[in-house]
Amino acid sequence: MRTALSNPVIESEEHRALRAAVAALAKRYGREYFTAVVAAGKHTDELWQDAAKAGYLGVNLPEEYGGGGAGITELALVLEELGAAGCPLLMLVVSPAICGTVIARFGTEEQKRTWLPGLADGSRKMAFGITEPDAGSNSHRITTTARRDGTDWILNGRKIFVSGVDIAEATLIVGRTEDARTGKLKPCLFIVPREAPGFGRSPVPMELAAPEKQFELTLDDVRLPAEALVGDEDAGLLQLFAGLNPERIMTAAFALGMGRYALARAVDYARTRQVWKEPIGAHQALAHPLAQCHVELELAALMMRKAALLYDAGDDMAAGEAANMAKYAAAEAAVHTVDQAVHTLGGNGLTQEYGLASLITAARVARIAPVSREMILNFISHQSLGLPKSY
């Protein structure tokens, strides 16, 4: 299926070559591999390792620390193509995109040497914890706090919906410290090892077919050395959004890949399924909705590319607006496309054979996480349109 981004005027020869290479790798695994891993309660270790060997996992990280020296543009491309083959790697969003980016931009030299090579070659993973049970979308209500005790930090709090804690060596935790000048709490980022005393985790049962498990975390007087703090204690928001913008861009890539997979399955079925005289795809009642889905996915892909290019160019402010728009557009397109794909297949759309039914839940995740579409619309109405703030 042709896409606008495969046009050399829009995408470079290097990017098209990367797409083709990732697509070829993903095709060797595909949806059957993915669903088998989920059914067995395992992880996509084989695909992760092969993607690592090819240099795809750390394509966005600095070359001097073992990465590819490219950007979020290239990492999003990798995730999109994996998703288009039916086998996305959710930890790509978390480990190299969020945690790797934050450490590469703001970490100490020691933190970079310790973490980036492993994140780049896939031998190490890092989770990311920001959401809290009582805070929801309001990051200003985060209650996980860090206080100084000599040169150490003591963390207390709770997090929820943290992906992959069981397979990550550490979690990048968003906490809050007290500003000595104002007495107000400000966000800060800490690397918390998985086995740190007082750092507990419990799985959150999810009706979501994914290899990556979700966890609730408890931090009960977790003692961390001074070097666990990432970046400047006084630059928390800047550092936080340096990770959240890539997260939104990568979520858009995740949704786009899912949508492309669903659309390809539906188009193939509509082209070959014959009930009356012509294949069902000849009927406009099915053809036009699928064409509309293609349009929506293409438009979302262009916005995702814009957001990634702005971010890689260092324009954090413009990238924030575009990243939110890309995530919104891609999530809406994915939900619509998955729904239409299932509808196109009728009863077959709900069978395990065609692998679409599980995407109904997965597609809605892109609408909800890492930020809801309503909060994105709040952001756009306030930041882009200049309307009064209601939250």
C-alpha positions in Angstrom: 0.0 0.0 0.0 1.5 3.3 -1.1 2.0 6.1 1.5 2.8 9.7 0.9 5.9 9.5 3.1 7.5 7.1 0.7 7.8 9.9 -1.8 11.5 11.0 -2.1 10.4 14.7 -2.1 8.9 14.2 1.4 11.3 11.6 2.9 15.0 11.2 2.2 16.6 8.2 0.6 18.1 7.2 3.9 14.7 7.3 5.6 13.1 5.2 2.9 16.0 2.7 3.2 15.5 2.5 6.9 11.8 2.0 6.5 12.4 -0.9 4.1 15.0 -2.5 6.4 12.8 -2.3 9.5 9.7 -3.5 7.5 11.7 -6.5 6.3 12.8 -7.4 9.9 9.2 -6.9 11.2 7.8 -9.1 8.4 9.9 -12.0 9.7 8.0 -11.8 13.0 4.6 -10.3 12.2 1.3 -10.5 14.1 1.3 -14.2 14.7 4.6 -14.0 16.6 3.2 -11.1 18.6 0.0 -12.8 19.6 1.8 -16.0 20.4 4.1 -14.1 22.8 1.1 -12.4 24.5 -0.7 -15.7 24.8 2.3 -17.3 26.4 2.7 -14.4 28.9 6.2 -13.8 27.5 8.0 -10.8 26.1 9.1 -10.0 22.5 12.8 -10.7 23.4 13.7 -12.2 20.0 12.4 -9.2 18.0 14.0 -6.8 20.6 17.4 -8.4 20.2 17.3 -8.5 16.4 16.2 -4.9 16.3 19.1 -4.1 18.7 21.6 -5.9 16.5 20.5 -3.9 13.5 21.0 -0.7 15.5 17.3 0.3 15.4 16.7 0.6 19.2 19.2 3.4 19.8 19.0 5.1 16.4 18.2 8.4 18.2 20.9 8.3 20.8 24.4 10.0 20.4 27.0 8.0 18.5 29.7 8.6 21.2 27.5 6.5 23.5 26.8 3.7 21.1 23.7 5.2 19.4 22.9 5.9 15.8 23.4 9.7 16.1 20.0 10.4 14.5 16.8 11.6 16.2 13.2 11.0 17.2 12.3 11.2 13.5 14.2 8.0 12.8 13.1 6.2 16.0 9.4 7.0 15.3 9.9 5.6 11.8 11.2 2.3 13.3 8.3 2.0 15.7 5.7 2.8 12.9 7.1 0.1 10.6 7.2 -2.5 13.4 3.5 -1.6 14.2 2.6 -1.8 10.5 3.7 -5.4 10.5 1.6 -6.1 13.6 4.5 -6.4 16.1 5.1 -3.0 17.8 7.6 -2.6 20.6 6.1 -0.4 23.3 9.3 -0.2 25.3 10.8 1.8 22.3 8.5 4.6 23.5 9.8 4.4 27.1 13.4 3.3 27.1 15.3 5.0 24.3 12.7 7.7 23.5 11.8 9.1 26.9 14.6 8.0 29.2 17.4 7.9 26.7 16.5 11.4 25.4 16.3 12.9 28.9 19.7 11.3 30.0 21.3 12.3 26.7 20.2 15.9 27.0 20.5 16.5 30.7 22.3 13.6 32.4 25.8 13.8 33.9 28.7 12.3 32.0 28.6 9.4 34.4 24.9 8.8 33.8 25.4 8.9 30.0 28.3 6.4 30.2 26.3 4.1 32.5 23.0 4.0 30.7 23.1 5.2 27.1 25.2 2.3 25.6 22.9 -0.3 27.2 19.8 1.5 26.1 21.2 1.8 22.6 22.2 -1.8 22.2 19.1 -3.1 23.9 20.9 -4.8 26.7 19.4 -2.5 29.3 15.9 -1.0 29.6 14.5 1.8 31.7 10.9 2.4 32.6 9.3 5.8 33.2 7.0 6.7 36.1 5.0 9.9 36.1 1.2 9.1 36.5 -0.2 8.8 40.0 -3.5 7.3 41.2 -4.8 10.6 42.5 -3.2 13.0 40.1 -4.3 11.8 36.7 -3.6 14.4 34.0 -2.7 17.1 36.6 1.0 16.8 37.0 0.9 19.7 39.5 -0.8 17.3 41.9 2.0 14.8 41.9 2.6 13.8 45.5 5.8 11.7 45.1 8.3 13.8 46.9 12.1 13.8 47.4 13.8 15.3 50.3 17.5 15.7 51.1 19.1 13.6 53.8 22.8 14.7 53.8 24.0 14.1 50.3 21.3 11.5 49.7 17.7 11.8 48.5 14.7 10.1 50.2 11.7 9.4 47.9 8.2 8.6 49.0 5.1 8.2 46.8 3.1 6.1 44.4 2.9 5.7 40.6 0.6 3.8 38.4 0.4 2.5 34.8 4.2 2.2 34.6 5.1 0.0 31.6 7.7 -2.7 31.7 9.0 -2.3 35.3 9.6 -6.1 35.5 12.0 -6.0 32.5 13.7 -2.7 33.2 16.8 -2.3 35.4 15.6 1.0 36.7 12.7 3.5 36.4 13.0 7.2 35.7 10.7 8.6 38.4 9.1 12.0 38.3 9.1 13.4 41.9 8.9 16.8 43.4 11.4 18.7 45.6 11.0 21.8 47.7 12.4 25.0 46.3 14.4 26.5 49.1 13.7 30.1 47.9 9.9 29.8 47.4 8.9 26.8 49.5 7.0 25.5 46.5 7.4 22.0 45.0 9.1 21.6 41.6 9.4 18.5 39.5 12.7 16.5 39.4 13.8 13.3 37.8 15.4 10.4 39.6 16.8 7.1 38.4 15.5 4.4 40.8 17.1 0.9 40.5 14.5 -1.9 40.3 15.9 -3.6 43.4 16.2 -0.5 45.6 15.1 -1.1 49.1 11.6 0.4 49.6 10.8 0.3 45.9 7.8 -2.0 45.4 5.8 -3.0 42.4 2.5 -4.8 41.8 1.0 -5.7 38.4 -2.2 -3.9 37.3 -4.6 -6.4 35.7 -5.3 -5.1 32.2 -7.8 -6.1 29.5 -5.1 -5.3 27.0 -3.3 -7.8 24.8 0.3 -6.6 25.1 3.6 -8.3 26.1 4.4 -5.3 28.3 2.8 -5.4 31.7 1.5 -2.4 33.7 2.5 -1.8 37.3 1.7 0.3 40.3 4.8 1.4 42.2 5.3 2.3 45.8 8.2 4.3 47.1 8.6 3.9 50.8 11.7 5.9 52.1 13.7 4.9 49.0 17.2 6.2 49.6 19.1 7.3 46.6 22.6 8.7 46.2 23.0 12.3 44.9 24.0 11.0 41.5 20.5 9.5 41.0 19.1 13.0 40.3 19.1 13.6 36.5 20.1 17.1 35.4 19.6 20.4 37.2 17.4 20.4 40.3 16.1 23.8 39.2 15.2 22.8 35.6 12.7 20.1 36.2 9.9 21.2 33.9 12.3 21.8 31.0 13.8 18.3 31.5 10.4 16.7 32.0 9.0 18.1 28.7 12.2 17.1 26.9 11.0 13.5 27.5 7.2 14.1 27.1 7.4 15.5 23.6 9.2 12.4 22.3 6.7 10.3 24.1 3.8 12.0 22.3 5.6 11.6 18.9 6.3 8.0 19.6 2.7 7.3 20.6 1.7 8.8 17.3 4.0 6.4 15.6 2.6 3.5 17.6 -0.9 4.5 16.6 0.0 5.0 13.0 1.6 1.5 12.7 -1.5 0.0 14.3 -3.8 1.8 11.9 -1.7 0.8 8.9 -1.7 -2.8 9.9 -5.5 -2.8 10.4 -6.1 -1.0 7.1 -3.9 -3.4 5.1 -5.8 -6.4 6.5 -9.1 -4.8 5.7 -8.1 -3.8 2.2 -6.8 -7.3 1.4 -10.0 -8.8 2.7 -12.2 -6.4 0.7 -10.2 -7.0 -2.4 -10.6 -10.8 -2.3 -13.8 -11.5 -0.3 -16.6 -12.2 -2.8 -20.2 -12.6 -1.6 -22.1 -11.5 -4.7 -20.9 -10.9 -8.2 -17.9 -8.5 -7.3 -15.5 -8.4 -4.4 -17.0 -6.5 -1.5 -14.3 -3.8 -2.0 -16.1 -2.8 -5.1 -19.0 -1.5 -3.1 -18.6 2.2 -2.1 -20.2 1.5 1.3 -17.0 -0.3 2.2 -14.5 1.3 -0.2 -15.1 4.9 0.8 -14.7 4.4 4.5 -11.4 2.6 3.9 -10.3 5.4 1.6 -11.2 7.9 4.3 -9.1 5.9 6.9 -6.2 6.1 4.5 -6.5 9.8 4.2 -6.6 10.3 8.0 -3.6 8.1 8.5 -1.6 10.0 5.9 -2.5 13.3 7.4 -1.5 12.2 10.9 1.8 10.8 9.5 2.6 14.2 8.1 1.9 15.9 11.4 4.0 13.3 13.2 6.9 14.0 10.8 6.6 17.7 11.4 6.7 17.2 15.2 9.7 15.0 15.0 11.6 17.3 12.7 10.9 20.3 15.0 12.0 18.4 18.0 15.2 17.2 16.4 15.9 20.7 15.3 15.8 21.8 19.0 12.6 23.9 18.8 11.0 22.5 21.9 8.1 25.0 22.0 6.9 24.4 18.4 7.6 20.7 18.8 5.3 20.6 21.9 2.4 21.9 19.9 3.0 19.7 16.9 3.6 16.6 19.1 0.3 17.0 20.8 -1.4 17.5 17.4 0.3 14.5 16.0 -0.6 12.3 18.9 -4.3 13.4 18.7 -4.6 12.9 15.0 -2.9 9.6 14.9 -4.9 8.2 17.8 -8.2 9.3 16.2 -7.1 7.8 12.9 -6.1 4.6 14.5 -9.4 4.1 16.4 -11.4 4.9 13.3 -9.4 2.6 11.1 -9.4 -0.3 13.5 -13.2 0.0 13.9 -13.7 0.2 10.1 -11.4 -2.7 9.5 -13.3 -4.9 12.0 -16.6 -3.8 10.4 -15.2 -4.6 6.9 -14.5 -8.2 7.9 -17.8 -8.6 9.7 -17.7 -11.7 11.9 -14.2 -12.5 10.8 -13.1 -9.2 12.2 -13.7 -10.7 15.7 -11.8 -13.9 15.2 -8.3 -14.7 16.3 -7.4 -15.8 12.8 -7.4 -12.2 11.5 -5.9 -10.6 14.5 -8.0 -7.4 14.5 -10.2 -7.8 17.5 -7.4 -7.2 20.0 -6.6 -3.9 18.4 -10.0 -2.5 19.4 -8.7 -2.1 23.0 -5.2 -1.3 21.9 -6.3 1.5 19.6 -8.1 3.3 22.5 -4.9 3.3 24.5 -3.5 5.8 22.1 -6.5 8.1 22.8 -6.0 7.9 26.6 -2.2 7.6 27.1 0.1 9.3 27.7 -2.3 12.2 27.7 -6.0 12.2 26.9 -7.4 13.8 23.8 -9.3 16.2 26.0 -6.1 17.5 27.6 -4.6 17.9 24.2 -7.6 20.0 23.1 -7.1 22.0 26.4 -3.5 22.6 25.4 -4.3 23.6 21.8 -7.2 25.9 22.8 -5.1 27.6 25.4 -1.6 27.6 23.9 -2.4 27.8 20.2 -5.6 29.7 20.1 -5.1 31.9 23.1 -8.4 31.0 24.7 -8.8 31.3 28.5 -7.4 28.4 30.5 -10.0 26.3 32.3 -7.7 23.9 34.2 
